[in-house]
C-alpha cells in the first residue's frame, strides 16, 4: 500500500464528503446550512482546495449523519 501524501489525503476526504452528500441527495447549500458552515467552504473542502479543522469535519459528518471515521476509509493506492 502506498502512503498518501498530504494533498492526496485532503482530496480523498473531500471526494468522500462530496460522494456521500450526493448519495444522500443533498445540495452544497443544504449541507452548508445543516453543518452551519459557509457554502463556499463546502465547495473548497470537496474540491480538496483547503485542509479544514476537525471541528468542521465533525459538523459535516453530523449533517451527513455519518461517523467521522468513514471519511478516512480510503482505497489502497498502487
Secondary structure, 3 states (H helix, E strand, C coil): CCCCCHHHHHHHHHHHHHHHHHHCCCCHHHHHHHHCCCHHHHHHHHCCCCCCCHHHHHHHHHHHCCCHHHHHCCCCCC
